[in-house]
Amino acid sequence: MNISDVAKKTGLTSKAIRFYEEKGVVTPPLRSENGYRSYNPHHIDELNLLRQARQVGFTLDECRELVTLFNDPARHSADVKARTLQKADEIAAHIEELHAMRARLLALAEACPGDDGAECPIINHLAGCCHQTAGKRG
């Protein structure tokens, strides 16, 4: 199978496939005499795993670990589960951070009159000069 066939089967671009190969995330394909990459069904499985893992938030390094586990017949599902639960916890913490950021933004917006005046509590707060205006600086 050539790279365009693999791209169609995995939903990845040829560029992405080459990138993942260069980064050592997936098993390198064999090369034919003319230098073209030659893929087999196992490459499709690795790339599908990689694409799906990226979609649920795993980093490139974490994907490399997952592909290594995929290729290890002696792997333990407990290791995969532990990594997955750790990623879920990281995402939950990130969601909490995003909710806090949103709450701060809404509070800032609430404090701003949003009129034609130059006085803007949002800018002042972000700049750390909550009660100063540009005209009052010395």
PETA-V291585 format. One line per field, one symbol per residue. ss: DSSP state (H for helix, E for strand, C for the rest). phi: phi as a letter, one per 20 degrees, with the letter a starting at -180 (. if undefined). burial: I if it has 24 or more other C-alpha atoms within 12 Angstrom, else O. A space follows every 10 residues. Layout:
ss: ???
phi: ???
burial: ???
This chain:
ss: CCHHHHHHHH CCCHHHHHHH HHCCCCCCCE ECCCCCEECC HHHHHHHHHH HHHHHCCCCH HHHHHHHHHH CCCCCCHHHH HHHHHHHHHH HHHHHHHHHH HHHHHHHHHH HCCCCCCCCC HHHHHHHCCC CCCHHHCC
phi: .efffffffd neegffffgf ffemecffff dfgenffcdc gffgffffgf fffffdofff fffgfffffg edfefdffff ffffffffff ffffffffff ffffffffff fefmdefefc gfffffencg dddffefd
burial: OIIOOIOOII OIOOOOIIOI IOOOIIIIIO OOOOOOIOIO OOIIOIIIII IOIOOOIIOI OOIIIIIIII OOOOOOOOOO OOOOOOOOOO OOOOOOOOOO OOOOOOOOOO OOOOOOOOOI IIOOOOOOOO OOOOOOOO
